[in-house]
Amino acid sequence: MNTTISPKPLDLASAIAEGDIRCLLMVLVHLTGDLRWLEPPYMPRRDVRLIPDPEAGLSKEVQDEIREAIVKLFANGTPKPVITDPGEELLLRMMSTSLGEKVAPEYAPLMREEMGFVPRHAAWTGETPVAAQKDHHVLIVGAGVCAIALGVALDKLGVPYTIVEKNAELGGTWYVNRYPGCGVDTPNHSYSYSFGQGNNWTRFFCPREELLEYLKKIADEFGIRRHLRLNTELTSSRWDEGKRRWISTLKTRDGEEVFESSVLVSAIGQLNDPLRATFKGEESFRGQIVHSALWPEGIDLKGKRVAVVGTGATAMQLVPTIAGDVASLAVYQRTPQWSRPVKGYSDPIPEGARWLLAHLPHYAQWYRFNMFWRYGDSLLPFLRKDPEWPHPERAVNRINDRHRLELTDFILSELKDRPDLIEKCVPTYPPYGKRILLDNGWFRTLTRPNVELVTDTIDHFTADGIVTADGVARPADVIVVSTGFKVTEMAARLNLTGREGRNLKEAWADENPTAHLGLTVPGFPNFFCMIGPNTGPGHGGSIIFQSECQARYISASLAQMIEQGIATIDVRQDVLDDYVRKVDAEHEQMIWTHPGMTTYYRNKHGRVFSAMPWRFVDYWQMTHDPDFGEYQVSRA
C-alpha cells in the first residue's frame, strides 16, 4: 500500500492531534529504529472495539511526548525510515504492542504481505517463459473485486487474460446494488486491496458510491480496462478434452461468439443472483414491487407508504435511510437480528486523521493492520461451541453469553421507550450465529411514529398492500422485497460442462456446492471459482482479502504449470472428499451449526456450505502455494 511521503512540519503538527496513538508509535519505530517505543510507559492498552479510542489508554503526557517526537523528526525535512521491513520477529512484537495483546507467530508472515513489506503476488523462478504469452489465456467471468485482484496478479506474471462482464460497468455487487443506504459493513481500511495507491476514504464505513469509485480507480491504475469486455455475458462453457481448452459462448450486443481459453475462472462470488421471494396475490398489487438488489433508477419514495419484506443486512441499511422520507414504513420480519453497535459507524474520518493516512510514512499500514485484526480472527475463538457450557440454548460458550448480555443491553437501551418492541427484537439464538450486522440506527428507527415492525407471517398481497396471517391489512404504495440471494448456485449458474459431459449444476446438486479450498472441482480441469463454497468470511473480515488469497493461488498455479510444462490440472476426488470432511468437522464445533436458527450459510440439509470455518491466517497459508500432488496433471 503506497502513501505519499511528503509531510510538511506545519501540516503534520496540526494533523497529528487526530492520529491514533498506536499507529503513531509504530511510525516512530520505523523512522528511528528505537525499540524503547515498544516499552512502558508507551505501551497501548487493549481495546476490542472496532473503532478504538485513539488515545489508547495512555496519559496525556505520554501522548504529547509521542506526537512531539514525530514532529521533531520532520523539522528538517522528510526522514528516511531506519526500518522499512521489520522482519517477522520484530513485526510480531510491534503488532502485539500496538494491540495490547499477544499475537500468534503465524500472523507475522501474513501481515508482512498484507501491509506491503514484502510482495504478495506470485513470481517466476527465472525469466518470464515465452509460453506464458503464447500458449495460455485466462477467461475471467465477472468484473468485481475478485476479477480485479486476479487481473493484477496475472498482469504481474505477464499472463494474458480477458474479463467478461454482463453489466455496463465493472464493480460487481457495488455496481449492481444501489438501494438507499447501501454501503460496506467492514472498515474501509480493511475492505481494500493491499496493493495500489492508498485511498482517501471519507468515512470508516463508506457508502457504495465511494467504494465503486475506488474499484474504478484501482482498475485504471493497473490497466484492467484494456482486458475488460463490458456488456458481454457468458452463456455456457464446455471443456474440450482434445484441445485441452474451455470453449465458451459469449453473448454480446453484436450476437454470439465463441471464445477459447486454457483456463476459466468464475469471479461472480456467492451473492450475485437475487432471490426473489414470491407471494400469493402479488400479481394483483397495483403499486410497485422491487427487489432491493435490483433497485430501479428514479424511484421516489418521498411521501409513499412503503413495505420492506426482510430484516437482513440490506434492510438494516435501507430502513433507517428511508424512514425519514416516507409517509409510513411497515417492516416485515421473520427472525430478529443481533446488531453490533459501532461508535463512529456513520461518522466522517477527521481531516487530520485523513491527512496522516495519506502522508505520514507507515501510518496507513498500521491503521490497516488494526482494522484487519479488529474485524478479523480475534472474534473466531469465541464462536466455538464449549461442550461443557450449561446453557447451549442461548449461547455457545461463556464469552458468547457475555456478548449476548451486552447486545441485549444495547437493544434494551435503544428501545427503552418502546417496551412493546423488545420481545420482537431480542433474538433467541446465540449472537453471531447469523451474519454479523452493524447497527445503523436500526432499533431507534423502529421507534419512529411512522414505522411499524410486523412479525406476523405474510399471508397474501392485495391490490392495495399486504395482509398478514392474523387478518390485518396494511396499505402500501411500494413493496421492497429484501430476501437475499440464491447463495447455493454460485458458479453453477454459469452453465459449465466439464469432463465426460458433467455439468457443474449436477456436481453441486441438492444445494451442496463443494470445492477444494473453495476453488477447484474434480472433473473441471483448469477451472477455478473465486469466493466459492466455504470461503465466505462468516466471522468478520473482508472479501477483498479472500480474493487476494485466491488470486495468489490461481496465479501461482499458472506459473507452476507454465514452468513445468503442465497443460492441465484437475483436483483429485479423494483430496476434495478429505477437505470437505475437515470443513464439516470444523463447522460442527462452530456456532453456525447451532440448531436453534436458520441462516443462508446452511443448505436445506443443515450443512454449512457458504461460510469458512478457518481463521484468515489459516486460509492464507492454505492458498499461498499450490500443491500439485493434490491434482491429476497432464503434460503439455
C-alpha positions, 0 to 999 in steps of 0.5 A: 500500500503506497502513501505519499511521503511528503509531510510538511512540519506545519501540516503534520503538527496540526494533523497529528492531534487526530492520529491514533496513538498506536499507529503513531508509535509504530511510525516512530519505530520505523523512522528511528529504529528505537525499540524503547517505543515498544516499552512502558510507559508507551505501551497501548492498552487493549481495546476490542472495539472496532473503532478504538479510542485513539488515545489508547489508554495512555496519559496525556503526557505520554501522548504529547511526548509521542506526537512531539517526537514525530514532529521533531523528526520532520523539522528538517525535512522528510526522514528516511525510515531506519526500518522499512521491513521489520522482519517477522520477529520484530513485526510480531512484537510491534503488532502485539504492542500496538494491540495490547495483546499477544499475537500468534507467530503465524500472523507475522508472515501474513501481515508482512504481505498484507501491509506491503513489506514484502510482495504478495503476488506470485513470481517466476523462478527465472525469466518470464517463459515465452509460453506464458504469452503464447500458449495460455489465456485466462477467461475471467467471468465477472468484473468485481473485486475478485476479477480485479485482484486476479487481473493484477496478479496475472498482469504481474506474471505477464499472463494474458487474460480477458474479463467478461462482464454482463453489466455496463460497468465493472464493480460487481455487487457495488455496481449492481446494488444501489438501494438507499443506504447501501454501503460496506459493513467492514472498515474501509481500511480493511475492505481494500486491496493491499496493493495500489495507491492508498485511498482517501476514504471519507468515512470508516464505513463508506457508502457504495458510491465511494467504494465503486469509485475506488474499484474504478480507480484501482482498475485504471491504475493497473490497466484492467480496462484494456482486458475488460469486455463490458456488456458481454455475458457468458452463456455456457462453457464446455471443456474440450478434452482434445484441445485441452481448452474451455470453449465458451459462448459469449453473448454480446450486443453484436450476437454470439461468439465463441471464445477459447481459453486454457483456463476459466475462472468464475469471479461472480462470488456467492451473492450475485443472483437475487432471490426473489421471494414470491407471494400469493396475490402479488400479481394483483398489487397495483403499486410497485414491487422491487427487489432491493438488489435490483433497485430501479433508477428514479424511484421516489419514495418521498411521501409513499407508504412503503413495505420492506419484506426482510430484516437482513443486512440490506434492510438494516441499511435501507430502513433507517435511510428511508424512514425519514422520507416516507409517509409510513414504513411497515417492516416485515420480519421473520427472525430478529437480528443481533446488531453490533453497535459501532461508535463512529459507524456513520461518522466522517474520518477527521481531516487530520486523521485523513491527512496522516493516512495519506502522508505520514510514512507507515501510518496507513499500514498500521491503521490497516493492520488494526482494522484487519485484526479488529474485524478479523480472527480475534472474534473466531475463538469465541464462536466455538461451541464449549461442550461443557457450557450449561446453557447451549440454548442461548449461547455457545460458550461463556464469552458468547453469553457475555456478548449476548448480555451486552447486545441485549443491553444495547437493544434494551437501551435503544428501545427503552421507550418502546417496551412493546418492541423488545420481545420482537427484537431480542433474538433467541439464538446465540449472537453471531450465529447469523451474519454479523450486522452493524447497527445503523440506527436500526432499533431507534428507527423502529421507534419512529411514529411512522414505522411499524415492525410486523412479525406476523407471517405474510399471508397474501398481497392485495391490490392495495398492500399486504395482509398478514396471517392474523387478518390485518391489512396494511396499505402500501404504495411500494413493496421492497422485497429484501430476501437475499440471494440464491447463495447455493448456485454460485458458479453453477449458474454459469452453465459449465460442462466439464469432463465426460459431459458433467455439468457443474449444476449436477456436481453441486446438486441438492444445494451442496456446492463443494470445492477444494479450498473453495476453488477447484472441482474434480472433473473441471480441469483448469477451472477455478471459482473465486469466493466459492463454497466455504470461503465466505468470511462468516466471522468478520473480515473482508472479501477483498482479502479472500480474493487476494488469497485466491488470486495468489493461488490461481496465479501461482498455479499458472506459473507452476504449470507454465514452468513445468510444462503442465497443460492441465490440472484437475483436483483429485476426488479423494483430496476434495472428499478429505477437505470437505470432511475437515470443513464439516468437522470444523463447522460442527464445533462452530456456532453456525451449526447451532440448531436453534436458527436458520441462516443462508450459510446452511443448505436445506440439509443443515450443512454449512456450505457458504461460510469458512470455518478457518481463521484468515491466517489459516486460509492464507497459508492454505492458498499461498502455494499450490500443491500439485500432488493434490491434482491429476496433471497432464503434460503439455 
